[in-house]
Amino acid sequence: MNGNDSGAERVRALLARDRRIEEKKLFGGLAFMLSGNMVCGFTKKGEFIVRLGPQGEAKARELADDIDFDHKMGGMLFVPENAVGDDADLRRWIDLALGYVSTLPAK
């Protein structure tokens, strides 16, 4: 999955009922935000990224072992395409991110 329209549309469809989510252009890509904090999105290169926080790596590795966890970016995770093959997989990543981001103070 990449940041093309079909990737963004899949995320939009899964988040459509959550009125708290805002969509925003961010760093040349697209972000889905909760209370001013990024939940997930796409980099300008089209990579799918989720925010799981510093402690989210262990949970993420349960879902995919070939992940690129970036501790320097506050626990952002670049999710490999094979880990979001269907909407159930994508939903799991989004739910993990929502679980973490919902604990953060609003910006």
C-alpha positions in Angstrom: 0.0 0.0 0.0 1.3 3.4 -0.8 0.1 7.0 -0.6 -1.6 6.9 -3.9 -5.4 7.5 -3.9 -6.3 3.9 -3.3 -4.1 3.7 -0.1 -5.6 6.9 1.2 -9.1 5.8 0.3 -8.6 2.6 2.3 -7.6 4.5 5.3 -10.4 7.0 4.8 -13.0 4.2 4.6 -11.8 2.7 7.8 -11.8 6.0 9.7 -14.9 7.5 8.1 -17.1 7.0 11.2 -14.7 8.4 13.6 -15.6 12.1 13.7 -12.5 13.0 15.8 -10.2 12.3 12.8 -9.0 15.1 10.6 -7.1 14.8 7.4 -4.2 17.1 6.8 -1.3 17.6 4.4 1.9 17.2 6.4 5.6 17.2 5.3 4.6 16.7 1.7 2.5 13.7 2.5 -0.9 13.0 4.0 -1.7 12.6 7.7 -4.8 11.5 9.7 -4.9 13.4 12.9 -6.6 13.0 16.3 -6.6 16.1 18.5 -3.7 17.6 16.6 -1.6 14.5 16.8 -0.7 12.3 13.9 -2.3 8.8 14.0 -1.2 7.5 10.6 -0.6 8.7 7.1 1.6 8.5 4.1 5.1 10.1 3.6 5.8 12.1 0.5 7.4 8.9 -0.9 4.1 7.1 -0.4 5.1 4.9 2.6 2.4 4.1 5.1 3.4 5.3 8.6 1.7 4.8 12.0 2.5 6.4 15.3 2.8 3.8 18.1 5.0 5.6 20.6 8.3 4.4 22.0 6.8 1.4 23.7 4.8 0.3 20.6 7.6 -1.7 19.0 7.0 -5.0 20.7 3.3 -4.9 19.8 4.2 -4.0 16.2 6.6 -6.9 15.9 3.7 -9.3 16.8 2.0 -8.1 13.6 5.1 -7.9 11.3 8.7 -8.8 12.0 10.1 -6.8 9.1 9.3 -3.4 10.4 11.3 -0.2 10.4 10.7 1.4 13.8 12.0 4.9 14.0 12.7 5.8 17.7 14.1 9.2 16.6 10.7 10.2 15.3 8.8 9.5 18.5 7.9 5.9 17.8 6.8 6.2 14.2 6.6 3.0 12.3 7.0 2.5 8.6 4.6 -0.4 7.9 5.7 -2.7 5.1 3.2 -3.2 2.3 2.8 -7.0 3.0 1.6 -6.1 6.5 -1.5 -4.3 5.2 -2.6 -6.7 2.6 -6.3 -6.6 3.5 -8.5 -4.2 5.5 -8.4 -6.3 8.6 -4.6 -6.0 8.7 -4.8 -2.2 8.0 -7.5 -1.9 10.8 -5.1 -3.5 13.3 -2.4 -1.0 12.6 -4.8 1.9 12.8 -6.3 0.7 16.0 -2.8 0.3 17.6 -2.0 3.9 16.6 -5.4 5.2 17.8 -4.8 3.5 21.1 -1.5 5.3 21.6 -2.4 8.7 20.2 -5.6 8.8 22.2 -3.4 8.9 25.4 -1.5 12.1 24.2 -2.6 15.6 25.2 -4.4 17.6 22.5 -2.3 20.1 20.5 
